[in-house]
Amino acid sequence: MKKITAFFICISCLLFLTGCHGHRSIQDLTYIVAIGIDYDLDKKEYIVYTQSIDFMNVAKQEGGRQTEPIPNWIGIGRGKTIYLALSNLFPKSQPPLFLGHLKAIIFSETILKHKFKEIISDLGRNETFRYTVNMFATDESLEKILSQNVLFHYPPLHNYLSRNTIGSGDTDFIQLMTGKMIVSNYYKPIGSVMIPSFGISEHTWKSDGTYPVIYTKGAYFFQQKKYKGFLKMDQLKGFIWKSQRPFKQTLPIYRDGDLIAVISVFNPTMDIKVREQSLFPTFDIHANVQASLVEKRENISFSELHEETSKSLKKVIFDTYEHGFKRKLDIFNLGDRWYRFHRHHFKAFSKSNPSAFYLKKNALKNIELEVEFTNFNSFKYNHHQQNYHD
């Protein structure tokens, strides 16, 4: 009797257990991994582009790389708000759209210039757009950006929009920026905000014909909620030093206009110190970096190599500062330490100069740089004599 009673109790309990009713299989949803947002100034409406991937094709990567091109699925919706534009896509999408795997949001240059403050405010009010999503910008066609595959027919999931870093190995790259990082810096009373920018290279790779690929074009900047424009990668060579995280960058070393060596630099550190507390603040930068000799174009001693490398790297940092200053942009966030640890001076400055930019042209007084060579490849140097030996 006890066994029968226990059996009926178990059966009764099973009736209250939840099952998989309503659960959708992977093939029953359209997974959005990236969204592009543009604005039509004439019609005063938003244009939203969505990039979807076929998870069945992604699964095939386990057994080897795809040999056939992976189709890109691009959705386009319009509306007076972002959500209205997205909502216009939902009734026209079969299988239904799913935004839970959103990895990236790309803004057009028009958005940055005219609607960025509204955009980040609107996105923050909806749980669909998490602040952990990476954000980018471009002056290229958003539809074209989202339509690009990477080399060897990898699907869009493997492209820049879904990576954890921009670039890898021996390439110039800048820090990925999440929505949280951008918003927190955007509203600060001091310092700059960087948004990485993509471009499309049409003639770097070829297959049966030209093979367009996405590359890091540069970055857009804001300072104290004001749009400050775009800087190319060549103008940002010193900017990646402030990230203080592992990177590797190859640079030419010149002396009197002649190329004397090619080096790789890595593992940088940068310390910013407030130097003076007069009306406008001034700063010193102390940086350390390790270097490796890649090519030697002239017969130079170790001391000459070290000296010219130090000069070149200082110039890289100072030139980046200058490019920012021309746009009234604190590209190294020099003022952050001033704002944090000299608050009384910052408040006095803000009160007497409410609309003035806190950096003067000579605000960066000194750059101290320590370079440690860790590898000379096949070139031999005697560090004690500081002479070159074949």
Stockholm file with secondary structure:
# STOCKHOLM 1.0

chainA/1-390         MKKITAFFICISCLLFLTGCHGHRSIQDLTYIVAIGIDYDLDKKEYIVYTQSIDFMNVAKQEGGRQTEPIPNWIGIGRGKTIYLALSNLFPKSQPPLFLGHLKAIIFSETILKHKFKEIISDLGRNETFRYTVNMFATDESLEKILSQNVLFHYPPLHNYLSRNTIGSGDTDFIQLMTGKMIVSNYYKPIGSVMIPSFGISEHTWKSDGTYPVIYTKGAYFFQQKKYKGFLKMDQLKGFIWKSQRPFKQTLPIYRDGDLIAVISVFNPTMDIKVREQSLFPTFDIHANVQASLVEKRENISFSELHEETSKSLKKVIFDTYEHGFKRKLDIFNLGDRWYRFHRHHFKAFSKSNPSAFYLKKNALKNIELEVEFTNFNSFKYNHHQQNYHD
#=GR chainA/1-390 SS CHHHHHHHHHHHHHTTSCCSTTCCCGGGSEEEEEEEEEEETTTTEEEEEEEEECHHHHHGGGGSCCCSCCCCEEEEEEESSHHHHHHTTGGGCSSCEECTTCCEEEEEHHHHHHTHHHHHHHHTTCTTSCTTSEEEEESSCHHHHHHCCCGGGCCGGGSGGGCSSSSCSSSCCCCCCBHHHHHHHHTSSSSEEEEEEEEEEEEEEESSSEEEEEEEEEEEEEETTEEEEEEEGGGGTTGGGGGCSCCEEEEEEEETTEEEEEEEEEEEEEEEEEEEESSSEEEEEEEEEEEEEEEECSCCCHHHHHHHHHHHHHHHHHHHHHHHHTTTCCTTCTHHHHHHHCHHHHHHHHHHCTTSCSCCTTCEEEEEEEEEEEECTTCEEETTTTEEEC
#=GC SS_cons         CHHHHHHHHHHHHHTTSCCSTTCCCGGGSEEEEEEEEEEETTTTEEEEEEEEECHHHHHGGGGSCCCSCCCCEEEEEEESSHHHHHHTTGGGCSSCEECTTCCEEEEEHHHHHHTHHHHHHHHTTCTTSCTTSEEEEESSCHHHHHHCCCGGGCCGGGSGGGCSSSSCSSSCCCCCCBHHHHHHHHTSSSSEEEEEEEEEEEEEEESSSEEEEEEEEEEEEEETTEEEEEEEGGGGTTGGGGGCSCCEEEEEEEETTEEEEEEEEEEEEEEEEEEEESSSEEEEEEEEEEEEEEEECSCCCHHHHHHHHHHHHHHHHHHHHHHHHTTTCCTTCTHHHHHHHCHHHHHHHHHHCTTSCSCCTTCEEEEEEEEEEEECTTCEEETTTTEEEC
//
